[in-house]
Amino acid sequence: MLLISTVVMKALEPDTFTTYMDAFWWTMTTVTTVGYGDFYPVTVPGKIYAIFLFVFGIGLIGIVITKLIDSLSIFRKLREEGKLSFNGSDHIVIFGWSRKVRHAINEILEHDKNIVIVLIAPLDKSPFDHHRVHYIQGDPSNPVTLQKGKVASSKSVIIFAEDEIKDSKLADAYSLMSATALEKYAGNLHITVEVLEERNIELFRHVSVDEFIVSDETISYLAVHAALSGGTTQIFNQLLSKGEGDDLFKIKPNPNWVNYRDAYISLAEAGIMLIGTEKQLNITSQLSEPISKDDTLFIICSKDAYIKLQQAI
């Protein structure tokens, strides 16, 4: 209607509307407002067509605006219900929902200001409202759900035990099903699984799960340490939470380091503590051992010190 009206008014009043841009400008101001008065028809045919635009044009624009608002409402509703596919990569995928998941999401968002999280759970509505959290409603073991969450192109996956399943064996079996689906349909990913019973870890051995978190045992260990050695929980909280004090990071060795003593001294001079490797926690007991370029070193420092170290390496 806008394009036709532009052509019609240019044909009816060529002296008033010398260009199609002038005619289009007048058409837009007529159907959206009462006009600015910079252009107006002076002939009878032009005025008659202007009256037609007054009656039908404003109504048509009202319908278009209403449809746009409805579309935005539908889009938001579909997003809240987890029915929209995710389009992206290098995100973190989380399976399941519980209070632990809420804490995990908050920790990730606080630690990395750019990372996007895809939450997959069988809930009617998204339980977490944040612009960097995309909710997908569905069964994590369903390949269609994995495709909607672009899990194959994600950075890593965390599988949390379902709180709704009261039997720990069944909950671990559900997590195992999700891990098996990941391996089959999503390829080689870094997978972390929460296991309720440590003995059930053996069931995951045929699946390429990288790390296990035994929630019940972990809480018990922390409680025992708190009872036997007061204050240890504060150290654990500082290491585990990115929001408290120094953080735990991992790095690759500097090519100039010959042994662990070189690494230990060099890092200490920068205010960084070297605590160990993936295989050895107490690194001070093997300072004279040669360091390998394939080693992964774990350090404790502030985020600023870690950034400076990465730039130096």
Summary of the structure (lengths in Angstrom):
residues: 313
radius of gyration: 30.8
end to end distance: 63.1
largest distance: 99.5
contacts: 880
relative contact order: 0.06
helix: 50%
strand: 14%
